[in-house]
């Protein structure tokens, strides 16, 4: 069943990370460089006008914000860019989960949700290569002005479906 996700797209990072993400992450299936707020979210068939209105109101209550991506960080199998500050991303995720408790972040498998922009699913050697390639070009300065609803289609491709402006 096709899924959805709520993200903050990071177009400012695309020039630096797109080729890495195309080869080692999910750019090839239509997912832009992003910081995930909530995934998975409702099924695609559950997206209706009422939900969209509710999400629009929810995100309008949060201020837009500036952040930077100053460093490459690592999870055991992932190279990622760390947003600073990360608190506004955490607050967005918390508010979504408060409103929609049936959809815990990452299906509840992590005790702490760490905001991040995945560059690659990678072994240690590839993570070293990515860090060496990206670090000289950091930080990336960015703005979070809206939240995007991504929707998966039956073929497994993702597309941006709706955009919800963050308040001023």
Wavefront OBJ file of the C-alpha trace (Angstrom):
o trace
v 0.000 0.000 0.000
v 1.509 3.378 -1.020
v 2.833 5.424 1.879
v 3.393 9.079 2.680
v 6.051 11.027 4.578
v 6.419 14.560 5.927
v 9.759 16.227 5.228
v 11.582 19.507 5.045
v 13.191 19.513 1.605
v 16.691 20.997 1.475
v 17.227 22.268 -2.075
v 20.320 24.143 -0.906
v 22.042 20.763 -0.379
v 21.136 19.217 -3.738
v 24.189 20.452 -5.686
v 26.519 18.864 -3.131
v 24.717 15.635 -2.255
v 22.568 14.705 -5.259
v 25.055 12.374 -6.985
v 25.841 10.591 -3.714
v 22.141 10.220 -2.928
v 21.407 9.034 -6.461
v 23.922 6.196 -6.074
v 23.597 5.381 -2.379
v 20.208 6.577 -1.116
v 16.715 7.233 -2.462
v 17.097 10.126 -4.919
v 16.594 7.688 -7.798
v 13.001 7.069 -6.668
v 12.123 10.762 -6.525
v 12.981 11.668 -2.932
v 14.686 15.077 -2.684
v 17.461 15.935 -0.232
v 15.574 16.417 3.011
v 15.270 16.177 6.757
v 12.528 13.704 7.648
v 9.889 14.883 10.100
v 7.687 11.795 10.057
v 7.904 8.589 8.045
v 5.906 6.587 7.451
v 2.794 8.722 7.803
v -0.746 7.922 6.601
v -1.342 5.728 3.549
v -1.704 7.601 0.280
v -5.395 6.699 0.120
v -5.965 8.380 3.508
v -4.890 11.797 2.206
v -8.029 13.918 1.931
v -9.056 17.576 2.173
v -9.649 17.347 5.918
v -6.142 15.991 6.564
v -4.555 18.587 4.274
v -6.391 21.414 6.050
v -5.338 20.072 9.431
v -1.686 19.804 8.357
v -1.782 23.304 6.868
v -3.047 24.671 10.212
v -0.532 22.646 12.215
v 2.486 23.870 10.262
v 1.264 27.473 10.094
v 1.570 27.491 13.901
v 5.350 26.890 13.627
v 7.785 29.606 12.631
v 9.993 29.221 9.589
v 13.673 29.091 10.521
v 17.226 29.196 9.277
v 19.729 26.426 9.911
v 23.022 25.154 8.623
v 24.483 21.786 7.706
v 28.028 22.198 9.054
v 29.293 18.633 9.258
v 29.096 15.055 8.076
v 27.987 12.691 10.822
v 27.541 8.934 10.994
v 25.128 6.297 12.106
v 26.381 2.707 11.920
v 25.288 2.323 8.276
v 24.612 5.920 7.200
v 26.570 9.051 6.307
v 24.468 12.144 6.952
v 24.552 15.903 7.318
v 23.715 17.253 10.759
v 21.392 20.289 10.873
v 22.163 22.962 13.446
v 20.138 23.899 15.290
v 18.161 20.673 15.244
v 15.604 21.756 17.851
v 13.096 23.233 15.341
v 13.056 19.912 13.452
v 12.497 18.022 16.697
v 9.659 20.371 17.632
v 7.969 19.837 14.267
v 8.223 16.063 14.637
v 6.890 16.202 18.193
v 3.925 18.331 17.174
v 3.014 15.971 14.318
v 3.206 12.967 16.634
v 1.123 14.771 19.279
v -1.563 15.411 16.663
v -1.282 11.948 15.071
v -0.213 9.515 17.825
v -0.955 6.485 15.639
v 2.140 7.422 13.592
v 5.241 7.440 15.789
v 8.444 8.605 14.094
v 10.177 5.728 12.299
v 7.392 3.467 13.581
v 8.763 3.874 17.113
v 11.946 1.842 16.531
v 14.277 4.604 17.819
v 14.230 5.997 21.355
v 15.565 9.343 20.162
v 14.791 10.793 16.752
v 17.853 12.602 15.432
v 17.159 15.096 12.636
v 19.448 14.397 9.690
v 19.877 14.611 5.936
v 20.887 11.171 4.689
v 23.641 11.253 2.082
v 24.285 7.518 1.718
v 23.711 4.077 3.104
v 27.354 3.191 3.389
v 30.132 1.107 4.878
v 33.018 2.765 6.748
v 35.193 3.218 3.649
v 32.418 4.954 1.736
v 31.550 7.114 4.758
v 35.224 8.179 4.903
v 35.125 9.033 1.187
v 31.905 11.032 1.571
v 33.210 12.937 4.567
v 36.421 13.837 2.727
v 34.499 14.956 -0.363
v 31.811 17.014 1.383
v 33.591 18.609 4.350
v 35.492 21.238 2.312
v 32.139 22.503 0.969
v 30.397 22.836 4.321
v 28.556 24.505 5.906
v 25.456 24.708 3.752
v 23.160 27.527 4.857
v 19.462 26.757 4.475
v 15.963 27.894 5.346
v 12.984 25.814 6.367
v 9.984 27.669 4.980
v 7.610 24.777 4.400
v 6.882 21.132 5.053
v 6.351 18.790 2.111
v 4.046 15.797 1.962
v 5.685 13.078 -0.131
v 3.432 10.405 -1.605
v 4.583 7.038 -2.905
v 2.898 5.595 -5.980
v 2.212 1.945 -6.775
v 5.571 1.607 -8.551
v 7.530 2.754 -5.471
v 8.352 6.215 -6.842
v 7.822 9.241 -4.620
v 6.574 12.706 -5.534
v 5.936 15.941 -3.703
v 2.193 16.125 -3.268
v 1.510 19.141 -1.047
v 3.493 21.953 0.547
v 2.553 23.509 3.871
v 4.064 26.902 4.663
v 5.560 27.400 8.088
v 4.327 30.537 9.853
v 6.318 33.742 10.056
l 1 2 3 4 5 6 7 8 9 10 11 12 13 14 15 16 17 18 19 20 21 22 23 24 25 26 27 28 29 30 31 32 33 34 35 36 37 38 39 40 41 42 43 44 45 46 47 48 49 50 51 52 53 54 55 56 57 58 59 60 61 62 63 64 65 66 67 68 69 70 71 72 73 74 75 76 77 78 79 80 81 82 83 84 85 86 87 88 89 90 91 92 93 94 95 96 97 98 99 100 101 102 103 104 105 106 107 108 109 110 111 112 113 114 115 116 117 118 119 120 121 122 123 124 125 126 127 128 129 130 131 132 133 134 135 136 137 138 139 140 141 142 143 144 145 146 147 148 149 150 151 152 153 154 155 156 157 158 159 160 161 162 163 164 165 166 167 168
